[in-house]
Amino acid sequence: MKVFLLIERHSIRWWGEKGEKPEVKGKGILCAVLAESVDKVPEITGGEYEAIPFDEGQRPVIRLDRKLFTPHSEKIVKYEKGFLHLFIGEEDPGTYLFIVEVPLLQPSQVTA
């Protein structure tokens, strides 16, 4: 099993020579998901999986269409599945979440 973070689209950028290191700003991590591979994450959280060009690379995302959201208030709709709780404006066509794989344990946490 691997750990994948679902990150709100405005809260991440990739840096480094090839843009391989993710940097998350603020409280952009929405939830962590245990899955066998990145393409299994949408089975747990819903939405459609694809890769999009972003910060000089192809980044895995989950696209959530507006039809997956339900009314929450006068101008807000919500999406809830498992640990994922997401809100968007009623007029928004949908949104996407970046998927970032992280190690379950850091090397410094592993002892012989």
N, C-alpha and C positions, 0 to 999 in steps of 0.2 A: 504494500500500500504506500501511497505517496500523499503528501499534503499539498493542497492547492488553495491559494488565497483568491477570493473574488474581490476585485478592487473597482471602486466607482471610477468612471471614465475620466473625470476631471482631476483625479487625485494621484496620477502616476506619470512618471516620465522615465525614460531609459537613458543612461549615460555610460561613459566608457568609450574606448576606441571603436567598438562595434555596436555600441548601444545595448550591451548585454546585461547591464546592472540596473535593476529597477529601483526607483526611489519613490516612496509613497509619502504624499504630503497630507498633513492633518489627520483626520479620522476616516481616511478613504477605504480602509479594509472593512468590507461588509461582513464576511464570514470566512471560515476555513472549512475545507471539504476534504475528507479522506476518500481517495479513489485509486484505482489501479493505474489509470492513465488520464491524460488531459481530456481526451475525447469522451471519457465516462462522466466527467463533471456535469454536463448538461442533463444526464439521466437522473442525477440527484437533485439538481437545482432547477431544472426546466430550461426552456429556451432552446435556441438553435446554436450549434457550435460552428465557428469558422475562424479563419485567420485574416486579419486586415493589416495593411501597411501602416506602420506608426513608428515614429522616431527611427527611421532608417532600417526597419526590420519588419518581418511578418509576425504579428502578435496574436496569440490565441484569445478569442473573446466569446462571450455568450451574448447573442442578440435576443432581447426580450421585446416582442411585438406588443403594441398597445392592447390587443385583444386578450393578452394574458393577464392584464390588470383588472381589478374590480374597483368600484367606487369607494372612496374613503370619506371625502368631504365635498363641499361644493365645487372646488377646483383642483382637487388632488385625487389621484388613483393609486392603488397599492398593489404590490405583488408580494406574496408570502408563500414560501415553501421551505420547510425545514428551518434552518437557522437564518435563512435569507429573508430579510424584510426590506422592501424597496418602495420608494414613493416617487412619482413623477407628476408633472402637470397634466391636467385632464386633456389638454390639446396636444400634448406630445405624442408623436407616432410610436414611440418606444424608446429604448435605450440599449446600451451594451455595457458589459462588465469585462474588464481584463482578467485573465486567468494567469496567475504566477505560481510556478512550482517552487516550494521551499523545502529544505531538508527537515526531516522530522526531529533530528538531533544535530546540533552543531558539533563539529569534531572535538571541541574543548569539553563537551558534556560527556563524551564517551571515555570510560576508564577500562583498563584491562582487568 
